[in-house]
């Protein structure tokens, strides 16, 4: 909800750190996502590296909390977007693509008026 901190999940290519990595240009985003695993799964290997700061290890283990300078403004409702039929179709296709990639998710009905 409002005022909470986000905790992004770190991901790293499957296998030991820095091994078996493939240049991004050689794979599609969908194919590269299939090999991603949580970064914390490699914590033991990171601890073996020389000169790794405590902050890096702690961040890898617990995740990074984004620090906001101020709370978000109050939610005043959804502002409708008015577009023509062609633009509307393009927007619907983009939303469908983002949903398929799981980059976004459908907001549950009970959260739709709360700013999410």
C-alpha positions in Angstrom: 0.0 0.0 0.0 0.9 3.7 0.2 4.1 4.4 2.1 5.4 0.8 1.9 8.8 0.1 0.5 9.3 -2.0 -2.6 11.6 -5.0 -2.5 12.8 -6.0 -6.0 13.9 -9.5 -6.4 17.5 -9.9 -7.7 17.9 -12.5 -10.4 21.0 -14.0 -11.9 21.7 -16.5 -14.7 21.4 -20.1 -13.5 24.7 -21.8 -12.6 27.6 -20.3 -10.7 28.0 -16.5 -10.9 29.7 -15.3 -14.1 29.7 -18.7 -15.7 27.6 -19.8 -18.6 26.4 -16.2 -19.3 25.3 -15.5 -22.9 25.4 -12.1 -24.5 21.9 -10.6 -24.4 22.0 -9.9 -28.2 22.2 -13.7 -28.7 19.0 -14.6 -26.9 15.4 -13.3 -26.9 14.1 -11.8 -23.6 11.7 -14.7 -23.2 14.5 -17.3 -23.6 16.8 -15.5 -21.2 14.1 -15.3 -18.5 13.7 -19.0 -18.5 17.2 -19.4 -17.0 16.9 -16.7 -14.3 17.0 -17.7 -10.7 17.0 -15.6 -7.5 20.3 -14.0 -6.8 20.2 -15.2 -3.2 20.6 -18.8 -4.6 24.2 -17.9 -5.3 24.9 -16.3 -1.9 27.4 -19.0 -0.9 29.4 -18.4 -4.0 29.4 -14.6 -3.6 30.7 -15.0 0.0 33.7 -16.8 -1.4 34.7 -13.9 -3.6 37.4 -11.6 -2.2 36.7 -8.1 -1.1 32.9 -8.3 -1.4 31.4 -5.7 0.9 29.0 -6.6 3.7 26.4 -4.3 2.0 26.5 -6.3 -1.2 26.1 -9.6 0.6 23.3 -8.2 2.8 21.5 -6.8 -0.2 21.9 -10.0 -2.1 20.5 -12.0 0.9 17.6 -9.6 1.9 16.9 -7.6 -1.2 17.2 -3.9 -1.8 14.6 -1.6 -0.3 14.1 1.5 -2.4 14.3 4.6 -0.2 11.8 7.3 -1.2 12.3 10.9 -0.3 8.6 11.5 0.5 5.4 9.5 0.6 3.4 9.4 -2.6 0.7 12.0 -3.2 -2.8 11.0 -2.2 -4.7 9.0 -4.7 -7.5 11.0 -6.4 -8.8 8.3 -8.7 -7.9 6.9 -12.1 -7.5 9.5 -14.9 -9.1 8.1 -18.1 -7.0 8.0 -21.2 -8.9 9.1 -24.3 -7.5 7.8 -27.6 -8.8 7.0 -31.0 -9.7 3.5 -32.2 -6.2 2.8 -33.7 -4.3 4.0 -30.7 -6.7 2.1 -28.4 -6.0 -1.1 -30.3 -2.2 -0.5 -30.0 -2.6 0.1 -26.3 -4.6 -3.0 -25.8 -2.0 -5.1 -27.7 0.8 -3.6 -25.6 -1.1 -4.3 -22.3 -1.7 -7.9 -23.5 2.1 -8.2 -24.3 3.1 -6.9 -20.9 0.6 -9.3 -19.2 2.0 -12.2 -21.1 5.5 -11.3 -20.1 4.3 -10.9 -16.5 5.8 -7.4 -16.5 2.4 -6.2 -15.2 -0.5 -7.9 -13.6 -4.2 -7.3 -13.4 -5.2 -5.2 -10.4 -7.8 -7.1 -8.2 -11.1 -5.3 -8.1 -10.8 -4.5 -4.3 -7.5 -2.6 -5.0 -8.7 -0.6 -8.1 -9.7 2.5 -6.1 -6.7 2.5 -3.8 -4.0 3.8 -6.2 -2.8 0.4 -7.5 
